Amino acid sequence: MDASIRTHGSASREIADIVEEEWRAARPGDDVRRRHIGVDTLPATAWASAVTAGMTAPQERTAEQREAVALAATLADELLSADAILFAVPLYNFGVSQHFKTYIDLVCTDPRASGPSFLAGKPTVLATVRGGAYGGGTPREGWDHSTPYLRRILADQWGADLSVVEREFTLVGVNPALDPFTEQAAQMHAGALQAAREAGRALGAVPLPA
């Protein structure tokens, strides 16, 4: 699942691609299904239509409500049928990508997504990136309103067995104001790529259901 709006040069996709490569190396015959919701976007009105459909008798639902309910069920089916899940979600404007928030909101309208049994123990990797630095002691500490939220939804609400691979300072080399942090950014980049390799190998080592 790719939430980046970029078709080329995505930092979150770079991490996710490495996770997938390691998975494929361990399981070359596995089927991989993709959604690029940052480009092939979900309808912005689908969530409201699915919510109101839940309060409307099936025979009285509009065509838009029926389509929204069917889309939510399809998204939930994809998650439930997966042996492992990989999300690539960058930080945008200090929060969750609007495309991924739309995705989460829509999935949450499916009755099966109402608790931690939804993805209970399912191996899941979140690849997330941030243009600046948001760690303890930095001027932007606490400004990342995406990663904590995604942990709450994916791990606490849906029950996934979540691993998070993070990279910061992706705008070093793009924003001249960040040039003093070039060496630190390179170290963070290398660390994120290594963490991605380890996360992918861990996914590949998970026993599949019989």
Backbone torsions as a table, in degrees:
resi	resn	phi	psi	omega
1	MET	NA	118.2	-175.2
2	ASP	-114.5	120.1	-179.6
3	ALA	-105.7	4.7	179.4
4	SER	-71.9	143.7	176.6
5	ILE	-83.4	-4.1	-176.8
6	ARG	-92.0	139.3	174.3
7	THR	-92.3	-20.6	178.2
8	HIS	-138.1	145.1	174.2
9	GLY	76.2	21.9	-179.8
10	SER	-76.0	126.4	179.1
11	ALA	-71.7	-36.8	178.5
12	SER	-68.9	-35.7	179.1
13	ARG	-69.5	-32.9	177.0
14	GLU	-57.6	-45.6	178.9
15	ILE	-65.6	-47.3	-178.0
16	ALA	-62.0	-37.3	179.7
17	ASP	-62.4	-37.3	178.9
18	ILE	-68.1	-41.8	176.4
19	VAL	-58.2	-45.5	-179.4
20	GLU	-65.0	-40.4	179.5
21	GLU	-59.6	-42.5	179.1
22	GLU	-66.7	-39.8	176.3
23	TRP	-60.3	-47.6	-177.8
24	ARG	-64.4	-33.6	178.5
25	ALA	-63.0	-35.8	179.7
26	ALA	-83.4	-29.5	-175.5
27	ARG	-135.3	69.5	-173.0
28	PRO	-62.9	-20.4	-177.6
29	GLY	-93.0	-2.1	-175.8
30	ASP	-71.7	147.5	176.8
31	ASP	-85.3	132.8	178.1
32	VAL	-115.2	124.3	178.8
33	ARG	-110.9	138.2	-173.4
34	ARG	-124.1	149.5	165.7
35	ARG	-134.5	130.2	176.3
36	HIS	-111.7	81.0	-173.6
37	ILE	-75.1	-11.0	174.3
38	GLY	-74.2	-21.1	-179.8
39	VAL	-113.9	-52.1	174.9
40	ASP	-90.7	81.0	-167.6
41	THR	-74.3	152.3	173.3
42	LEU	-80.5	150.3	-179.9
43	PRO	-60.5	131.2	-177.9
44	ALA	-65.3	-23.6	-177.7
45	THR	-93.0	-2.6	-173.2
46	ALA	-64.3	-38.4	-177.4
47	TRP	-62.7	-48.5	-179.9
48	ALA	-61.5	-38.8	179.4
49	SER	-66.0	-39.6	179.0
50	ALA	-68.6	-37.7	178.9
51	VAL	-65.2	-48.3	-179.3
52	THR	-68.2	-28.2	176.3
53	ALA	-63.2	-34.9	179.1
54	GLY	-66.1	-16.8	178.7
55	MET	-107.3	12.7	-176.8
56	THR	-124.5	136.1	177.1
57	ALA	-57.3	137.1	-176.3
58	PRO	-49.8	-40.4	-177.1
59	GLN	-72.9	-12.5	-178.8
60	GLU	-105.3	1.9	-178.2
61	ARG	-71.9	146.3	175.5
62	THR	-76.3	167.7	177.7
63	ALA	-61.0	-38.9	179.4
64	GLU	-65.5	-38.6	178.0
65	GLN	-65.7	-43.1	179.5
66	ARG	-63.2	-40.6	178.9
67	GLU	-65.6	-39.1	-179.8
68	ALA	-67.0	-42.5	177.7
69	VAL	-62.5	-41.8	179.5
70	ALA	-65.8	-39.0	178.5
71	LEU	-65.8	-43.3	177.9
72	ALA	-60.1	-41.5	179.1
73	ALA	-65.0	-39.0	178.3
74	THR	-63.0	-44.6	179.6
75	LEU	-64.0	-42.2	178.3
76	ALA	-65.4	-40.2	177.4
77	ASP	-59.3	-41.4	-179.9
78	GLU	-61.3	-42.6	179.4
79	LEU	-67.7	-43.1	-177.8
80	LEU	-67.4	-33.3	-176.2
81	SER	-83.3	-13.5	-177.0
82	ALA	-75.3	142.5	172.5
83	ASP	-78.8	-30.5	177.6
84	ALA	-151.9	155.9	-175.0
85	ILE	-129.3	139.7	178.9
86	LEU	-130.2	119.5	178.6
87	PHE	-112.0	131.9	173.3
88	ALA	-113.7	107.9	-171.4
89	VAL	-134.5	105.4	177.0
90	PRO	-77.0	160.1	172.8
91	LEU	-82.5	125.5	177.0
92	TYR	-121.4	122.7	176.5
93	ASN	51.6	42.1	175.7
94	PHE	71.0	10.0	-178.0
95	GLY	-141.8	-171.7	-178.9
96	VAL	-73.1	139.5	171.8
97	SER	-50.0	132.3	-179.6
98	GLN	-58.7	-30.8	-178.8
99	HIS	-69.4	-38.9	179.5
100	PHE	-75.8	-33.3	175.7
101	LYS	-63.9	-41.4	175.5
102	THR	-60.0	-41.6	178.5
103	TYR	-60.9	-50.0	-179.0
104	ILE	-61.5	-46.8	-178.6
105	ASP	-59.5	-40.4	-178.4
106	LEU	-69.5	-44.4	177.5
107	VAL	-58.8	-38.8	-177.5
108	CYS	-65.3	-15.8	176.6
109	THR	-78.8	-15.6	176.8
110	ASP	-75.7	129.0	-176.2
111	PRO	-56.3	-27.1	-178.2
112	ARG	-70.2	-18.0	-175.9
113	ALA	-94.3	21.2	-171.8
114	SER	-86.0	-1.5	-178.6
115	GLY	-164.0	178.4	-174.6
116	PRO	-66.1	-11.0	176.2
117	SER	-75.5	-10.3	-177.4
118	PHE	-58.2	-55.4	179.6
119	LEU	-120.4	35.6	-172.3
120	ALA	-49.9	113.8	175.5
121	GLY	71.6	6.1	-177.5
122	LYS	-71.7	127.3	179.9
123	PRO	-61.4	124.5	-174.8
124	THR	-141.1	134.2	176.7
125	VAL	-117.6	131.7	172.8
126	LEU	-107.8	116.4	174.6
127	ALA	-99.8	115.2	-176.7
128	THR	-133.7	147.3	-176.9
129	VAL	-134.6	155.1	179.7
130	ARG	-136.5	137.6	-176.5
131	GLY	-66.8	-35.1	178.9
132	GLY	-109.0	-157.5	178.8
133	ALA	-117.7	134.5	-173.2
134	TYR	-128.5	14.1	-177.2
135	GLY	-74.1	174.8	-180.0
136	GLY	-56.4	131.3	178.0
137	GLY	88.2	-7.4	177.9
138	THR	-84.9	159.5	178.6
139	PRO	-60.7	-24.3	-177.9
140	ARG	-103.4	17.8	176.3
141	GLU	-57.4	130.4	179.4
142	GLY	88.0	-3.1	-179.4
143	TRP	-87.2	-10.1	176.6
144	ASP	-80.6	99.8	-180.0
145	HIS	-99.7	15.7	-179.9
146	SER	-102.3	-56.8	-172.7
147	THR	-60.4	-46.1	177.8
148	PRO	-60.6	-40.3	178.6
149	TYR	-62.4	-44.5	-178.9
150	LEU	-65.1	-35.9	175.0
151	ARG	-62.3	-43.4	-179.9
152	ARG	-61.1	-44.2	-177.9
153	ILE	-72.0	-55.6	-171.5
154	LEU	-69.8	-44.4	-176.7
155	ALA	-90.3	-53.1	-172.7
156	ASP	-78.6	-43.5	-177.6
157	GLN	-81.0	-45.9	-175.7
158	TRP	-95.1	-14.9	174.2
159	GLY	82.2	14.4	-179.7
160	ALA	-67.9	150.6	172.9
161	ASP	-83.9	91.4	-165.4
162	LEU	-96.0	133.2	167.6
163	SER	-117.9	138.0	-178.4
164	VAL	-116.5	125.6	174.7
165	VAL	-110.1	121.1	-172.5
166	GLU	-122.0	147.1	172.4
167	ARG	-137.9	134.8	177.1
168	GLU	-115.2	172.6	177.8
169	PHE	61.0	36.4	178.7
170	THR	-70.7	-15.3	178.3
171	LEU	-89.3	0.6	172.7
172	VAL	-68.0	128.3	-173.4
173	GLY	96.8	-13.4	176.6
174	VAL	-109.3	-46.9	178.9
175	ASN	-98.5	112.0	-177.0
176	PRO	-56.8	-26.5	-179.3
177	ALA	-64.1	-19.3	-178.1
178	LEU	-98.0	5.1	-177.8
179	ASP	-55.8	-34.0	178.8
180	PRO	-61.8	-14.1	-176.5
181	PHE	-103.3	19.2	-175.0
182	THR	-57.8	-47.4	-178.0
183	GLU	-65.8	-43.6	179.1
184	GLN	-63.2	-39.9	179.4
185	ALA	-64.6	-39.1	178.8
186	ALA	-63.4	-39.5	178.0
187	GLN	-65.7	-41.4	177.5
188	MET	-63.3	-39.8	179.6
189	HIS	-62.5	-49.2	179.9
190	ALA	-60.6	-41.1	179.0
191	GLY	-64.2	-38.7	179.3
192	ALA	-66.8	-39.9	179.2
193	LEU	-65.4	-39.0	177.5
194	GLN	-67.4	-40.8	177.1
195	ALA	-63.1	-35.2	177.4
196	ALA	-65.1	-41.8	178.0
197	ARG	-62.2	-42.5	-179.4
198	GLU	-66.7	-39.6	179.3
199	ALA	-65.6	-39.8	178.5
200	GLY	-65.4	-40.0	178.3
201	ARG	-66.1	-37.7	178.9
202	ALA	-64.9	-39.6	176.6
203	LEU	-62.3	-43.8	-178.1
204	GLY	-65.1	-21.7	-178.0
205	ALA	-90.3	-5.8	-177.8
206	VAL	-73.5	128.0	176.7
207	PRO	-63.3	134.7	178.5
208	LEU	-84.6	153.4	177.7
209	PRO	-60.4	146.7	-179.6
210	ALA	-69.9	NA	NA
